[in-house]
Amino acid sequence: MLPFNEPAIKRKSQTSDARTRVVNRTPRATARFLRYVRAMSECSDSVDLSGHLLVAMPGMGDPRFEKSVIYLCAHSEDGAMGLIINKPAPGLKMTDLLKQLKIPRGDKERETMVHYGGPVEHGRGFVLHSNDYRTDDNTLRIDARFGMTATLDILEDMAKGGGPERRILALGYAGWGPGQLEDEIHSNGWLTCEASPEIVFGDDDNGKWVAALGSMGIDPLLLSAEAGRA
């Protein structure tokens, strides 16, 4: 899929020297990664926040996550993996990716905004989507409402006007090692709340942080970096 797997993807990096980055992902590597995420999500010996939202607290100290809202695709004692859902990738559209991958566009193709999914592996792509779409081996079913697919076939279906009804296309992801996310939550870096399709798939990326806080009954104007976990 886009930088998902097969052809190499070229795009300008976010660094000041604007060097071009080339990423090549094979279907086999993508399948291994999905198996790893699926195994992580199936471990239930600790508190499982899979399918929840992480909402960045003010003053968390990492500018990459300022006012971020992250959908957690998998979480267990082995670590966590999620996608930022409220940060569009500047100047990048799905049509650009389809052109780079030489995927033909159909007359019914719907434009899908590309998001910055996180600081890890910018060349790897993911589609977080509603559960009306599923492939036999390559879709991680997170819960009854959300799934994640990271293989080329979903992009081909989307290019033809098919695929999931609701979706976010993301490059890169956010990842945590064992215990790391828990430490950040206990240090007041993140609030956690239930995810809703309305927030996750909403068109107003700028409003998702406020909307997620509002779902917890929190007024962002009254929120401080010293506040505890909701």
Secondary structure, 3 states (H helix, E strand, C coil): CHHHCCCCEEEECCCCCCCEEEECCCHHHHHHHHHHHHHHHHCCCCCCCCCEEEEECCCCCCHHHCCCEEEEEEEECCEEEEEECCCEEEEEEHHHHHHHHCCCCCCCCCCCEEEECCCEEEEEEEEEEECCCCCCCCEEECCCCEEEECCHHHHHHHHCCCCCCCEEEEEEEEEECCCHHHHHHHCCCEEEEECCHHHHCCCCHHHHHHHHHHHCCCCHHHCCCCCCCC
